[in-house]
Amino acid sequence: MQCVSSYLHFAISGPSTSLKPESADLYPKKKEALIYVVVVRFQIKHHAIDKFRTAILENAATSRHNEPGCHPFEVCATPDRRDEIYLDDVYSTRTAFEAQLASPRFTAVDALVAPMIVARDVRTYIRVHP
């Protein structure tokens, strides 16, 4: 798997992303103090693979310097499955992630790439250990 450290964010779709703790010992008490991790796996339409990857890398270059609360994350691709892209995105808080989703820049990028996507699987986590 090849990875490029960058920034890129896509809207969450599908089921709830609730952060209800299962174990009080595992989760910090303050929700806003949590490191919020978003993991996304995209399947891209074959005819749009190169265009999608270009959009991701262009967006990553812009996002790297402009999003408070967002930390570097990886954009990964597997050579034998060119239509699959994996993102591992880390935010200081869930609020920082939600602010990014509401930004005009994100809205524009999401509108650009949405027609290129066959499937998207989004998972959210909180960091429990550095």
N, C-alpha and C positions, 0 to 999 in steps of 0.2 A: 504494500500500500504506500502511495506517495502522499505526503502532506505538505501543505504550504501554510505557514503561520500567517493569519490574516484576520480581518473582521468581515463578517457577513451575517445578515439576519433576515429571517423570513417569518411571516406571520404564522402563528399557531392555528391549526385547524384540527377538528376532531374533538375527542373527549376532553373533559375537564383536566386542568393541570393543578389540581389541589395539592397543597404541601402539608396535609395533615400528618403529623408525626406518628410513627408506630411505636417508638420507644423514646421515653423522656430522656434516657441516658445518651441516646445517639444524636439528638438534635439540640442545638443551642436554644435558649429561652426566647431571645429577641428575634422575631422573624426578619426585621429589616437589617439585622447584623449578618444574615446568612449570605454566603456566596451562592449565587443562583446559576445553575448550569443548564444550558439548553443543548440537546443533541438532536440533530436532524439528519435523516437519510432521505435523499431524493432519488427518484428514478426519472430520468430525463428522456423525452422523445428522441429517437435516434437521429432524426434530421436536424435537431436543435442542440446537440451536445456541445459543439464548438462555440456556438453563440451563447449558450448558458454559462459555460466556463469563462468566457470572456467577460460576461456581465458580472460574474462572481468576483473575478480578480480586479476588475475596475472598481467595483463597489468596495472591495476590501481595502484598496489603496486610499479611497476617500474616507471610509469609516475609521480607519486606524487612528486618525488624528482628530476626529470630530465628535466622538461619542463619550461623554462623561459617564463613568460607572461601568464601562465596558472594557474588558481585558482582552489581550490577544487570544485568538482561538484558531483552530486548525480547519482548513478546507482540504479534504482528502479525496483521492480518486484511486481506483484500482485498475491497473492496466488491462486486465482481462474482462472487466465489466465497465466499459467506458461510459455507459449510461447511468452509472451510480455515483453519486456525490455524497459525502458524509461531512457534516459540520459539527464541531464541538465548540460551543460558544459559552463564555464565562462572564458574568456580570457581578458587580458588587452587591446588588440587591435585585429583587424581582421588580421593584419600582423603576430601577434604571432600565431594565429590559422592556417594561411596558411603555416607558417614555420613548424609547427607540422605535417601538412598533407604531407609535402615533406620529412619528416625525414625517414631514413631507418627503425627505430623501428616501426613507424606507418605503413609503407608499408608492413612489415612482418606480423603484427597483422591483418591488413585488409585482406591480402591474406589468412590467416588462417581461419578467420571467415566468409568471403564472401560466401562460399558454404553452410553455415549453415543458411543463411538469406532467408526468404520467401519474406519479404517486409521491406522497410525502408522509413520513412517519416522524412525529415530533415527540420527544420525551423530555421531561424536566426533572431536575434533581437539585438537592442542596448539598453543598460540600460538608461532609462530616469529619473530614481529617485533611490537614494540609497536604 
